[in-house]
Amino acid sequence: MSVQLPDMLLVGPIIASREELAILLIHELAKEAEGPIRIDLFSRHQRVIEYLRDRHLGEIRIPPVMLKNADELPGNRSQLVAVAAQVFG
């Protein structure tokens, strides 16, 4: 999904079985954006990151992932490319 906020387009969550599908989803959701776009990606999806860098989107910061009483996040995280916003995890 994507949501137009007053100051930017927020894209996410993006869930895809392959990075190529994630790129297609991001392209379709953001193709008519006028202004800043925010996508909170996971760093393991390098092809998606390269696609965005080629379109002049850059990293602002890389936030830490913090866990309590667990060694990893639950569920199949391999298909989770981007969250709706960091606050929503």
N, C-alpha and C positions, 0 to 999 in steps of 0.2 A: 504494500500500500504506500501511498504518499499523501502527505498532508501539507497544504500550503499554510504556513504560519505567517504572521505579519512581516517577519524579517528574513525568512528563508523557506525553502521547500525541504521537508523532512521525509526521507525515503527509508522505509523499513517497516516491518521486518522483511527480510529477504530470505526465503528458504528454498533451496534448490538442490537437486541430486547431483548436478554437475556445475562447474564454474561457468561454462558457456551459457547455461540457462539463467544463472544469476545475472550475467552480463546483459542478456536480452531483457530480463525483467527490469533491471535498473535503467537501461536505455529507454524502454517504453514509459516507465514511470516519470522519468526526468527530462524527456526530450523537449518539452515545451516550457521548461522552467526559465523564468526571467529573474535572475539574481542568484544569490547564494544557494547552494544545495548542501545539506548535511546528510551523511550516510555513516553510521557507526558500524564499521566493519571489524571482523576478526582478522588478525594478521596472517592466519594460515592460508588465506585465499589470495595467493600472490598474483594469479592471472587477473582476478577482479581488480586488485590494487593497480596493476600495470595498465589495465584498460582505463581506469579513472585518471591515472597520472598522464596518460597519453592525451586525455581530454582536458588537461590543465586543472584537475582537481588535486589538491595537495593535502598532506597530513597536517593537522594542526597540533594534535597531541596524541599520545598513546597512553590511555589510562590503564591502571592495573586492574586485574580481576582478583577480587578478594573472596575467599571462602572461609566458612567457619564450620568446624566439625566434619570436613570432607576433604578428599584428595583431588576431586574433580567435579565439574558440574554434572548434574544428572541428565539423563536422556541422550539421544543421538545428536551430538553437537556437530557432527561432520557436515550436515546439510544446512546448518544455521550460518548464513553468510553475513548478515547484518541484523542488528536489533532495531526496534522501533526508536529507541533512545536509550542511552546508557542507564537512565533512571529506572527503566522498566526491565532491564536485564535481558 
